[in-house]
Amino acid sequence: MRLRTFGYLFREACRGLSRNGLMAVAAAGTITVSLLIMGIFAIIVTNLNSFGDRLKAQIQVRIFLAPDVSLEEAEGLREEIKSFKEDGVRRVRLVTREEAAAEMEKLWGVPELFTGLGENPLPNSLVVELGPGAKVERLVRKIKTLPGVAEIVYRDLIRSLLLVAQIVSVVGVTLILVISLGVLYIVVNTVRLTVFARRREIEIMKLVGATDWFIRWPFVLEGMILGLIGAMVAAVILSKGYYFLFKSASQITWLPLVPEARINQLLLLVLFPAGIFFGVAGSLLSVKRFLRE
């Protein structure tokens, strides 16, 4: 497309928006509200995923070794488990029975707790620290097959919370997709009203020999402009709203929210392409009907 032709089409799009100001405001408002809802769900899903990664980073898998496993064999197991980096293993620490006894005495505040027993009944153990994105269940299954492993313990509560976070995240993504379809339907019907008001203009252009795409382009550009306006307004509202939420939540230590910079980046990557898509798709689907007539 020539630059001169594009300039003409862009001017036509601006004139079309100014001549149908009320309908343009309605369409931009519809896109804004729709993108606000989508953005809220996107922020919720992002924070849930971040919360899940933080929980995984706090999970410690404790492996109790059999009584007949020597320290040399325990060190060999430590090195083998340390190699399971694809499962999210970050660090493996060997805790001898003497160290475990000292930890328990310090925790309970009772010095020489095991002195009267004559023998320390605690086994040697390995403590596995995991990183974000760790595949806990798969790692536990692999460790169970190793020789010398007597018992594996990790926090069931965190596992339950992870499951809930995953379910909510999947539901959130599904809702975003459903909302996207609903937004597209609403935008198409809103834009269709603006196109219907200009159906005579389309008929005249067809009569003088204008091609379908020459007729479409001003409406496509109008939809793009409306989508950008809606995305900009929604992004500003959500960014300011999240700023106040993040500031308030910073006082709550157990509720670590995703940093503002990451959310602002998310809004730019999600809302602006979505706004352009809804505006352009709504215009194309609306004009298509009148071009067939």
N, C-alpha and C positions, 0 to 999 in steps of 0.2 A: 504494500500500500504506500502510495506517495505521501510525503509529508504534507503537501498542500491539501490532499484529499482528507487526510487524517485531521488536519486543522479545521476543515469545513465540518466534518462529522462531529468533532468535539464541540464546536460552536453550536451546532444543531442540538446536541445533547444538553448543553447548558441552557439554551433557549427553551427546550422542552421542559426542563426542570423548573425554570422560572415561570413559564406559562401555566404549569400545573403544580403550583407551589404547595397547595393543601395536600394533594395526593402524594407528592414527593415527601412531605413531612410525615405523612402517615406510613409510607413505605419505610423510610429511614427509622422511624420510631419502632415499627414492628421488628426490623432487623436488630435494632439496639436491644430491645427487651429480650429477644430470642438469644442473642449473643451473651447477654448478661446471665441468663439461666445456664447456658452452655459453659460460660466461664466459671461460674460458681461450682458446677460439678467438676470441671477440670482442676480447679484449685483443691477441692476436697479429695479427688483421686490422687493428685500429686502428693498431698500431705499424708494420705494413708500409705502410699508406697514408701515414702520417706520414713514414716513411723515403723513400718514393717522391717525396713533395712536396719533401723536403729535397734529394734528388738533382736534381730538376728545377730547383730554385733555384740549383744550382751549375753547371748546364750553361751554357756560353758558346758561342754560335754565331759563328764568325769568318768573315767574308765578305771574300775577296780581290777587289779591283776590277781591271778591265782597265787596262793601262798608259796608254791614251788618255783615261781618265776624269779630269777636272780636279777640283780641290778643291771648286769651286762645285757641280759635279755630284755629287760624293761627299756634300756637305752636304745636297743635295736628296734623295739616296737615304736618308740617315740619317733625315731627317724623315718620309719615306714609310714606312720600316720601323718607326719609332717609333709610327706610327699603328695598327700591327697589335696593339692591346692585347687584342683578343678572343682572340688566340693566345698570350697570356701574356707579351708583350714588356714588360719593366720599364724597361730603359734601353738606349740605343744610343750607343756611343762611337766617334768617328772617330779612327783611329790613322794618322797620316801616315807616309810611308816614312822620314822622318828620325827620328820617334819610335820606329818599329819597329827601326831600326838602333841607336838608343841603348839600347833595351830588350835587344837581343841582345848588344850589347857588355858591358852590365852583367851579364847572365846568364852569359856565358862568361868574364867577367873579362878581356877583351882590349880595351883602349881603341883607338880609331881602326881598328877591324877592317876597315872598308870603304874606308879611305883609299887603299890600294894598288890598288884596283880601278878607281879613277878615277870610277866612277859607282855610286850606290846601286842594287842590283838588286831591292831589296824593293819590293813594291807598296803602295799605300795600302789600308787595310782598315777594316772596320767590325766592332766587337765588340758582339754583342747579348747582354745579360743577361736571363735569364728569371725569371719569378716562379712560385710554386706553381700547379700545375694547367696548366702550359704545354702547348700542343699542338705539340710540336717538329716532328714529321714534316710536319704541314700547313703550319707556318711556313716550313720549308725549301723545300717545293714552291712556295710563293708567292714567296719571295725569288728562286728560280731563274728566274722569268719576268721579273724586272726587268732593264732594260738596264744594261750596264756591269758585271754580276756575272761574274767569271771562275771562281771556285771557292768552295765552302762547306765548312767543316771544323767538326766538333764531335765530342765524345768518344764513340767507339763503345762503350767499356766501360760508361759510364753508361747508354747506350741499352740495352745488354744487361741490366744490373742492373735497370733500370726494367721491362723485359719480364718478368724473373723475378719481381720484386715484384708485378706485375699478375697473373701466373699464380697465384702463391701466394695472393694476395688473393681471386681468384675461387674457387680451390679451398677456401679457408677459409670463404667465404660459403656455398658449396655444402654443405660439411660441417656448418655451423651449421643449415641447413635440414633436412638428413638427420637430424642429431641431434635436432632439434625433433620430427620425426615419430616417431623412436624413443622420445623422452621421453614423448610423448603416449601411445604404445602401452603403455609400461611403467606410466605413472601410471594409465591406464584400468584395466589389469588389477589393479594394486595396490588402487585404490579399490573395484574390483568385489568384492574379497574382503571389505572392510568392509561394503559394501552387502549382500552375500550373507548375512553374519552377522545382518543385521537385516531379512531378507526377511519374517519373520513380522510385524514391526512395520508394514511397508509394506502387507501384506495386511489387517491389522486396520484401518488408516487408510482403505483403500479400501472396506472393508465398512461403515464408519460414515459414508461419503459424502464423504470429503475429496477435493478436486480434485487433479488431477495436479500442478499447480504448487504447491499447498500442501504436497504430499508432497516435491516436489523441493527447495523452498527451504532446508530445514535441511541437506540434503546439499550444495547449492550453497555455502552459507555455510561449511560444514565444509571443502569444497575450497578456498575462498578463504582461510580461515585457515591451512590446511596449506600452500598456495602462498606466502603471505606469510612464514610461519615458514621454509620452505625457502629463499626468496629472501633473507631477512635473514641466515640462517646462511651461505649461499654468498657473499653480498656482503661480510660481515665477513672471511671466510677469504681471499677473493681480494684485498680491499683491503689486509689486513695482509701477505699474500704479496707483492703488488706493491710495497708500501712497502719491504720488505727487498731486493727485486730492483732497484728504482729506486736505492736507496741504494748497492748494490754496483756497479751499472752506471754510476753517476755518475763513477767513477774511470776509466772507459774512454771516451776522447774520441770514438772513431769509432762508438760505439754510443749515440746520443742517443735515449732512450726518451721516450714521451709523458708529460707531467707527471702527477703523482698526482691532482691536482684534476680533470683531464679524464677520467681513468680512473674515478674515483669517481662522476663524473656519468654516465659511460657505464653503469656497473653499476646505478645507480639507474634509468636509463631503459630498460635491457634486462631485468635480472633480475626486478624487481618486477612489471612487466606480464606477463612470461613466466610467473612463478610463479603469479600469479592466473589467467592463462589456462589453464595446465595443470591447476591444481586444479579450476577451475570446469568446464572441458571434460571432465575425467576423471569428475567427479561426474555431470554431465548424461548422458554416454554410458553410464555404469554403471547409473544409475537407470532409464534409458529401457527397458532390457530387462525389468526387473521390473514396470514399469508396464503393459507389454503383456500380461503373464500374467493 
